[in-house]
Amino acid sequence: MIALLRLAALECRAAPRADLHACTVLAPEADAADFAVALARALPSATARRVVLWRPGAEGLSFDETWILALAAALRRGDRDSVRFLTGRRVRPEAVPVLRLLLSGLARNLESF
């Protein structure tokens, strides 16, 4: 998941920031790469601080990458308390549903591999 997100973030660096609500209009046939690009574009607008995604191939994980994986795991488990905790101080309240949608879609598409 993180490798795909890192690649998507590289592609999106030159692109304009995405409007959070525009990202929710993903086609039903959207694949993992589509969700990764939408997530990478939405993260700067969704979070209260800069999100650090390391370059593809970097060893280890940044704090933010670890946070994204923990949030994806909590969403997969249906653990609302952990999702609330993980998004509480880092994600703007209006962006939480969009971030959940994009991260859940990315995880769901990766599980089908």
KELO-134766 format. One record per atom (N, C-alpha, C): atom name; residue in three letters; y, z, x. Coordinates in nm, 2 decimals. Layout:
REM residues N
R  atome  residu      py      pz      px
R     CA     ALA       Y       Z       X
...
This chain:
REM residues 113
R  atome  residu      py      pz      px
R      N     MET   -0.12    0.00    0.08
R     CA     MET    0.00    0.00    0.00
R      C     MET    0.13    0.00    0.09
R      N     ILE    0.13    0.09    0.19
R     CA     ILE    0.24    0.10    0.27
R      C     ILE    0.26   -0.03    0.36
R      N     ALA    0.16   -0.09    0.40
R     CA     ALA    0.17   -0.21    0.48
R      C     ALA    0.23   -0.32    0.40
R      N     LEU    0.19   -0.34    0.27
R     CA     LEU    0.25   -0.44    0.18
R      C     LEU    0.40   -0.40    0.15
R      N     LEU    0.42   -0.28    0.13
R     CA     LEU    0.56   -0.24    0.10
R      C     LEU    0.65   -0.26    0.22
R      N     ARG    0.60   -0.23    0.34
R     CA     ARG    0.68   -0.26    0.47
R      C     ARG    0.71   -0.41    0.48
R      N     LEU    0.61   -0.50    0.45
R     CA     LEU    0.64   -0.64    0.46
R      C     LEU    0.74   -0.68    0.35
R      N     ALA    0.73   -0.63    0.23
R     CA     ALA    0.82   -0.66    0.13
R      C     ALA    0.97   -0.61    0.16
R      N     ALA    0.98   -0.50    0.22
R     CA     ALA    1.11   -0.44    0.26
R      C     ALA    1.17   -0.53    0.37
R      N     LEU    1.09   -0.59    0.46
R     CA     LEU    1.15   -0.68    0.56
R      C     LEU    1.21   -0.80    0.49
R      N     GLU    1.14   -0.86    0.39
R     CA     GLU    1.18   -0.98    0.32
R      C     GLU    1.31   -0.95    0.24
R      N     CYS    1.32   -0.82    0.19
R     CA     CYS    1.43   -0.79    0.10
R      C     CYS    1.56   -0.75    0.17
R      N     ARG    1.55   -0.72    0.30
R     CA     ARG    1.67   -0.67    0.37
R      C     ARG    1.79   -0.76    0.35
R      N     ALA    1.77   -0.89    0.35
R     CA     ALA    1.88   -0.98    0.34
R      C     ALA    1.92   -1.01    0.20
R      N     ALA    1.84   -0.97    0.11
R     CA     ALA    1.86   -1.00   -0.04
R      C     ALA    1.95   -0.89   -0.09
R      N     PRO    2.03   -0.92   -0.20
R     CA     PRO    2.11   -0.82   -0.26
R      C     PRO    2.03   -0.72   -0.33
R      N     ARG    2.08   -0.60   -0.35
R     CA     ARG    2.01   -0.49   -0.41
R      C     ARG    1.98   -0.53   -0.56
R      N     ALA    1.87   -0.48   -0.60
R     CA     ALA    1.82   -0.51   -0.74
R      C     ALA    1.88   -0.41   -0.84
R      N     ASP    1.91   -0.46   -0.95
R     CA     ASP    1.95   -0.38   -1.06
R      C     ASP    1.82   -0.31   -1.11
R      N     LEU    1.82   -0.18   -1.13
R     CA     LEU    1.70   -0.11   -1.17
R      C     LEU    1.64   -0.16   -1.29
R      N     HIS    1.72   -0.19   -1.39
R     CA     HIS    1.66   -0.24   -1.52
R      C     HIS    1.61   -0.38   -1.51
R      N     ALA    1.66   -0.46   -1.42
R     CA     ALA    1.61   -0.60   -1.41
R      C     ALA    1.47   -0.59   -1.35
R      N     CYS    1.44   -0.49   -1.27
R     CA     CYS    1.30   -0.48   -1.21
R      C     CYS    1.19   -0.45   -1.32
R      N     THR    1.23   -0.40   -1.43
R     CA     THR    1.13   -0.37   -1.53
R      C     THR    1.08   -0.49   -1.60
R      N     VAL    1.14   -0.61   -1.58
R     CA     VAL    1.10   -0.73   -1.65
R      C     VAL    1.00   -0.81   -1.56
R      N     LEU    0.89   -0.75   -1.54
R     CA     LEU    0.79   -0.82   -1.46
R      C     LEU    0.68   -0.88   -1.55
R      N     ALA    0.64   -1.00   -1.52
R     CA     ALA    0.54   -1.07   -1.60
R      C     ALA    0.41   -1.00   -1.60
R      N     PRO    0.33   -1.01   -1.70
R     CA     PRO    0.20   -0.94   -1.70
R      C     PRO    0.11   -0.99   -1.59
R      N     GLU    0.13   -1.11   -1.55
R     CA     GLU    0.04   -1.16   -1.44
R      C     GLU    0.10   -1.13   -1.30
R      N     ALA    0.20   -1.04   -1.29
R     CA     ALA    0.25   -1.00   -1.16
R      C     ALA    0.15   -0.94   -1.07
R      N     ASP    0.15   -0.98   -0.94
R     CA     ASP    0.05   -0.92   -0.85
R      C     ASP    0.11   -0.81   -0.77
R      N     ALA    0.03   -0.76   -0.68
R     CA     ALA    0.07   -0.65   -0.59
R      C     ALA    0.20   -0.68   -0.51
R      N     ALA    0.20   -0.81   -0.46
R     CA     ALA    0.32   -0.85   -0.38
R      C     ALA    0.44   -0.85   -0.47
R      N     ASP    0.43   -0.89   -0.59
R     CA     ASP    0.55   -0.89   -0.68
R      C     ASP    0.60   -0.75   -0.70
R      N     PHE    0.51   -0.65   -0.73
R     CA     PHE    0.55   -0.51   -0.75
R      C     PHE    0.60   -0.46   -0.62
R      N     ALA    0.55   -0.49   -0.50
R     CA     ALA    0.60   -0.44   -0.37
R      C     ALA    0.74   -0.48   -0.35
R      N     VAL    0.77   -0.61   -0.38
R     CA     VAL    0.90   -0.66   -0.36
R      C     VAL    1.00   -0.59   -0.45
R      N     ALA    0.96   -0.58   -0.58
R     CA     ALA    1.05   -0.52   -0.68
R      C     ALA    1.07   -0.37   -0.64
R      N     LEU    0.97   -0.30   -0.59
R     CA     LEU    0.98   -0.16   -0.55
R      C     LEU    1.08   -0.15   -0.42
R      N     ALA    1.05   -0.24   -0.33
R     CA     ALA    1.14   -0.24   -0.21
R      C     ALA    1.28   -0.26   -0.24
R      N     ARG    1.31   -0.35   -0.33
R     CA     ARG    1.44   -0.38   -0.37
R      C     ARG    1.51   -0.27   -0.45
R      N     ALA    1.43   -0.20   -0.53
R     CA     ALA    1.48   -0.10   -0.62
R      C     ALA    1.50    0.04   -0.55
R      N     LEU    1.42    0.07   -0.44
R     CA     LEU    1.43    0.20   -0.38
R      C     LEU    1.57    0.24   -0.34
R      N     PRO    1.65    0.15   -0.28
R     CA     PRO    1.79    0.20   -0.24
R      C     PRO    1.87    0.24   -0.36
R      N     SER    1.86    0.18   -0.47
R     CA     SER    1.93    0.21   -0.59
R      C     SER    1.87    0.33   -0.66
R      N     ALA    1.74    0.35   -0.65
R     CA     ALA    1.67    0.45   -0.72
R      C     ALA    1.69    0.59   -0.66
R      N     THR    1.70    0.59   -0.53
R     CA     THR    1.70    0.72   -0.46
R      C     THR    1.84    0.77   -0.43
R      N     ALA    1.85    0.90   -0.41
R     CA     ALA    1.98    0.96   -0.38
R      C     ALA    2.01    0.95   -0.23
R      N     ARG    1.91    0.91   -0.15
R     CA     ARG    1.94    0.89    0.00
R      C     ARG    1.86    0.77    0.05
R      N     ARG    1.89    0.73    0.17
R     CA     ARG    1.83    0.61    0.23
R      C     ARG    1.68    0.64    0.25
R      N     VAL    1.60    0.54    0.21
R     CA     VAL    1.46    0.54    0.23
R      C     VAL    1.42    0.47    0.36
R      N     VAL    1.34    0.54    0.44
R     CA     VAL    1.30    0.48    0.57
R      C     VAL    1.16    0.42    0.56
R      N     LEU    1.15    0.29    0.57
R     CA     LEU    1.02    0.22    0.57
R      C     LEU    1.01    0.16    0.71
R      N     TRP    0.91    0.20    0.79
R     CA     TRP    0.90    0.15    0.92
R      C     TRP    0.85    0.00    0.92
R      N     ARG    0.87   -0.06    1.03
R     CA     ARG    0.83   -0.20    1.05
R      C     ARG    0.68   -0.22    1.03
R      N     PRO    0.63   -0.33    0.98
R     CA     PRO    0.49   -0.36    0.97
R      C     PRO    0.42   -0.34    1.10
R      N     GLY    0.31   -0.28    1.10
R     CA     GLY    0.23   -0.25    1.22
R      C     GLY    0.26   -0.13    1.30
R      N     ALA    0.37   -0.06    1.26
R     CA     ALA    0.41    0.07    1.32
R      C     ALA    0.30    0.17    1.29
R      N     GLU    0.27    0.25    1.40
R     CA     GLU    0.17    0.36    1.38
R      C     GLU    0.23    0.48    1.30
R      N     GLY    0.15    0.54    1.23
R     CA     GLY    0.19    0.66    1.15
R      C     GLY    0.27    0.62    1.03
R      N     LEU    0.33    0.72    0.97
R     CA     LEU    0.41    0.71    0.85
R      C     LEU    0.54    0.78    0.86
R      N     SER    0.64    0.72    0.80
R     CA     SER    0.77    0.80    0.79
R      C     SER    0.76    0.90    0.68
R      N     PHE    0.85    1.00    0.68
R     CA     PHE    0.85    1.10    0.57
R      C     PHE    0.85    1.03    0.44
R      N     ASP    0.94    0.92    0.42
R     CA     ASP    0.95    0.85    0.30
R      C     ASP    0.82    0.78    0.26
R      N     GLU    0.75    0.72    0.35
R     CA     GLU    0.63    0.65    0.32
R      C     GLU    0.52    0.75    0.28
R      N     THR    0.52    0.87    0.34
R     CA     THR    0.43    0.98    0.30
R      C     THR    0.46    1.02    0.16
R      N     TRP    0.59    1.03    0.13
R     CA     TRP    0.64    1.07   -0.01
R      C     TRP    0.60    0.97   -0.11
R      N     ILE    0.61    0.84   -0.08
R     CA     ILE    0.57    0.73   -0.17
R      C     ILE    0.42    0.74   -0.20
R      N     LEU    0.34    0.76   -0.10
R     CA     LEU    0.19    0.77   -0.12
R      C     LEU    0.16    0.89   -0.20
R      N     ALA    0.23    1.00   -0.18
R     CA     ALA    0.20    1.13   -0.26
R      C     ALA    0.24    1.10   -0.40
R      N     LEU    0.35    1.03   -0.43
R     CA     LEU    0.40    1.00   -0.56
R      C     LEU    0.30    0.91   -0.63
R      N     ALA    0.25    0.81   -0.56
R     CA     ALA    0.15    0.72   -0.61
R      C     ALA    0.02    0.79   -0.65
R      N     ALA   -0.02    0.88   -0.56
R     CA     ALA   -0.14    0.96   -0.59
R      C     ALA   -0.12    1.05   -0.72
R      N     ALA   -0.01    1.11   -0.73
R     CA     ALA    0.02    1.20   -0.84
R      C     ALA    0.02    1.11   -0.97
R      N     LEU    0.08    0.99   -0.97
R     CA     LEU    0.08    0.91   -1.08
R      C     LEU   -0.06    0.86   -1.12
R      N     ARG   -0.14    0.83   -1.02
R     CA     ARG   -0.28    0.79   -1.05
R      C     ARG   -0.36    0.90   -1.11
R      N     ARG   -0.34    1.03   -1.07
R     CA     ARG   -0.41    1.14   -1.13
R      C     ARG   -0.35    1.19   -1.26
R      N     GLY   -0.23    1.14   -1.30
R     CA     GLY   -0.17    1.18   -1.42
R      C     GLY   -0.11    1.32   -1.41
R      N     ASP   -0.08    1.36   -1.29
R     CA     ASP   -0.02    1.49   -1.25
R      C     ASP    0.13    1.50   -1.28
R      N     ARG    0.17    1.52   -1.40
R     CA     ARG    0.31    1.52   -1.43
R      C     ARG    0.39    1.62   -1.35
R      N     ASP    0.34    1.74   -1.33
R     CA     ASP    0.41    1.84   -1.25
R      C     ASP    0.44    1.79   -1.11
R      N     SER    0.35    1.73   -1.05
R     CA     SER    0.37    1.68   -0.91
R      C     SER    0.47    1.56   -0.91
R      N     VAL    0.46    1.47   -1.01
R     CA     VAL    0.55    1.36   -1.03
R      C     VAL    0.69    1.42   -1.05
R      N     ARG    0.71    1.51   -1.13
R     CA     ARG    0.84    1.57   -1.15
R      C     ARG    0.89    1.64   -1.03
R      N     PHE    0.81    1.71   -0.95
R     CA     PHE    0.85    1.77   -0.83
R      C     PHE    0.89    1.67   -0.73
R      N     LEU    0.81    1.56   -0.71
R     CA     LEU    0.83    1.46   -0.61
R      C     LEU    0.95    1.37   -0.64
R      N     THR    0.99    1.36   -0.76
R     CA     THR    1.10    1.27   -0.80
R      C     THR    1.23    1.36   -0.82
R      N     GLY    1.21    1.49   -0.84
R     CA     GLY    1.32    1.57   -0.88
R      C     GLY    1.45    1.57   -0.80
R      N     ARG    1.44    1.58   -0.67
R     CA     ARG    1.56    1.58   -0.58
R      C     ARG    1.58    1.45   -0.51
R      N     ARG    1.49    1.36   -0.52
R     CA     ARG    1.50    1.23   -0.44
R      C     ARG    1.54    1.11   -0.52
R      N     VAL    1.51    1.12   -0.65
R     CA     VAL    1.52    1.00   -0.74
R      C     VAL    1.63    1.03   -0.84
R      N     ARG    1.72    0.93   -0.87
R     CA     ARG    1.82    0.95   -0.97
R      C     ARG    1.74    0.95   -1.11
R      N     PRO    1.78    1.04   -1.20
R     CA     PRO    1.71    1.06   -1.32
R      C     PRO    1.69    0.93   -1.40
R      N     GLU    1.79    0.85   -1.41
R     CA     GLU    1.77    0.72   -1.48
R      C     GLU    1.68    0.62   -1.42
R      N     ALA    1.65    0.64   -1.29
R     CA     ALA    1.56    0.55   -1.22
R      C     ALA    1.41    0.60   -1.22
R      N     VAL    1.38    0.72   -1.26
R     CA     VAL    1.25    0.77   -1.26
R      C     VAL    1.15    0.68   -1.33
R      N     PRO    1.18    0.64   -1.46
R     CA     PRO    1.08    0.56   -1.53
R      C     PRO    1.06    0.42   -1.46
R      N     VAL    1.16    0.36   -1.40
R     CA     VAL    1.14    0.23   -1.34
R      C     VAL    1.06    0.25   -1.21
R      N     LEU    1.09    0.35   -1.14
R     CA     LEU    1.01    0.38   -1.01
R      C     LEU    0.87    0.41   -1.05
R      N     ARG    0.84    0.48   -1.15
R     CA     ARG    0.70    0.51   -1.19
R      C     ARG    0.63    0.38   -1.23
R      N     LEU    0.70    0.29   -1.31
R     CA     LEU    0.64    0.17   -1.35
R      C     LEU    0.61    0.08   -1.23
R      N     LEU    0.70    0.07   -1.14
R     CA     LEU    0.68   -0.02   -1.02
R      C     LEU    0.57    0.03   -0.93
R      N     LEU    0.57    0.16   -0.90
R     CA     LEU    0.47    0.22   -0.82
R      C     LEU    0.33    0.22   -0.88
R      N     SER    0.33    0.25   -1.01
R     CA     SER    0.20    0.24   -1.08
R      C     SER    0.14    0.10   -1.08
R      N     GLY    0.23    0.00   -1.11
R     CA     GLY    0.19   -0.14   -1.11
R      C     GLY    0.14   -0.18   -0.97
R      N     LEU    0.20   -0.14   -0.87
R     CA     LEU    0.16   -0.17   -0.73
R      C     LEU    0.02   -0.11   -0.70
R      N     ALA    0.01    0.02   -0.73
R     CA     ALA   -0.12    0.09   -0.71
R      C     ALA   -0.23    0.02   -0.79
R      N     ARG   -0.20   -0.01   -0.92
R     CA     ARG   -0.31   -0.07   -1.01
R      C     ARG   -0.35   -0.20   -0.96
R      N     ASN   -0.26   -0.28   -0.91
R     CA     ASN   -0.29   -0.41   -0.86
R      C     ASN   -0.37   -0.41   -0.73
R      N     LEU   -0.34   -0.31   -0.65
R     CA     LEU   -0.42   -0.29   -0.52
R      C     LEU   -0.56   -0.24   -0.54
R      N     GLU   -0.58   -0.16   -0.65
R     CA     GLU   -0.71   -0.11   -0.68
R      C     GLU   -0.81   -0.23   -0.72
R      N     SER   -0.75   -0.34   -0.77
R     CA     SER   -0.84   -0.45   -0.81
R      C     SER   -0.89   -0.53   -0.70
R      N     PHE   -0.85   -0.50   -0.57
R     CA     PHE   -0.90   -0.58   -0.46
R      C     PHE   -1.04   -0.54   -0.42
